[in-house]
Amino acid sequence: MVILARESRGLTQRELGERLGLHQGRISRIEGGLKELPPLLLSELSRALDYPEAFFYQTNAKPENYFWEAYSMLPTAADPQDAFIRLVSGRLGV
């Protein structure tokens, strides 16, 4: 879910790392599941990407499913990011 959130904000791993004070390699390991996400870092990540912490706890979600579902909403959304945010907000009850 970190990849999905980062990419939805248009950030590279390096840019996210700079916001969090981490090296790009650590972001890569977190995204790949090779490095655990400590609670404090989860909180910082949530703020940096402007998503609720609950978003990152989803385990059965696949980014490609979110993409196609958000894409299908485009006729009613002004832009893809708006469609994605509406989709995720609705799923999390935010």
C-alpha positions in Angstrom: 0.0 0.0 0.0 3.0 2.3 0.5 3.7 2.1 -3.3 0.1 2.9 -4.1 0.0 5.9 -1.8 3.4 7.2 -2.9 2.6 6.9 -6.6 -0.8 8.5 -6.1 1.0 11.6 -4.8 3.4 11.6 -7.7 6.5 11.0 -5.6 9.5 8.9 -6.3 11.1 6.8 -3.6 13.9 9.4 -3.3 11.4 12.2 -2.9 9.4 10.3 -0.2 12.7 9.4 1.5 13.7 13.1 1.6 10.3 14.0 3.2 10.9 11.3 5.8 14.6 11.8 6.3 15.3 8.3 5.0 17.5 6.9 2.2 15.8 5.7 -1.0 17.0 2.2 -0.3 15.1 2.0 2.9 11.9 3.2 1.2 12.5 0.4 -1.4 12.9 -2.2 1.3 9.7 -1.1 3.1 7.7 -1.1 -0.1 9.1 -4.6 -1.0 8.2 -5.9 2.4 11.8 -6.6 3.4 11.8 -4.0 6.1 9.1 -3.7 8.8 7.3 -0.4 9.2 7.7 0.8 12.8 4.6 2.6 14.3 6.4 6.0 14.5 7.4 5.8 10.9 3.9 4.7 9.9 2.6 7.9 11.6 5.1 10.0 9.7 4.4 8.2 6.4 0.7 8.8 6.9 1.3 12.5 7.4 3.8 12.8 4.5 1.4 11.1 2.0 -1.8 12.5 3.5 -3.5 9.1 4.0 -5.0 7.7 7.3 -2.8 5.1 9.0 -5.6 2.5 8.4 -4.9 2.8 4.7 -1.5 1.1 5.1 -3.0 -1.9 7.1 -4.9 -3.2 4.1 -3.4 -6.6 3.2 -5.6 -8.0 0.5 -5.8 -4.9 -1.7 -4.0 -5.0 -5.0 -2.9 -1.6 -6.5 -4.1 -2.7 -10.0 -7.6 -3.2 -8.7 -7.7 0.3 -7.2 -6.4 1.7 -10.5 -9.1 0.1 -12.6 -11.8 1.0 -10.1 -10.7 4.6 -10.0 -10.3 4.7 -13.7 -13.9 3.6 -14.1 -14.9 6.6 -12.0 -13.2 9.1 -14.4 -16.4 10.2 -16.2 -17.7 11.6 -12.9 -14.3 12.9 -11.6 -12.4 16.0 -12.7 -9.1 14.2 -12.4 -7.7 10.7 -11.7 -6.3 11.6 -8.3 -9.7 12.9 -7.2 -11.3 9.6 -8.3 -8.7 7.6 -6.4 -9.1 9.6 -3.2 -12.9 9.2 -3.4 -12.5 5.5 -3.9 -10.1 5.0 -1.0 -12.0 7.3 1.3 -15.2 5.4 0.7 -13.5 2.0 1.4 -12.0 3.3 4.7 -15.1 5.2 5.8 -13.1 8.4 6.0 
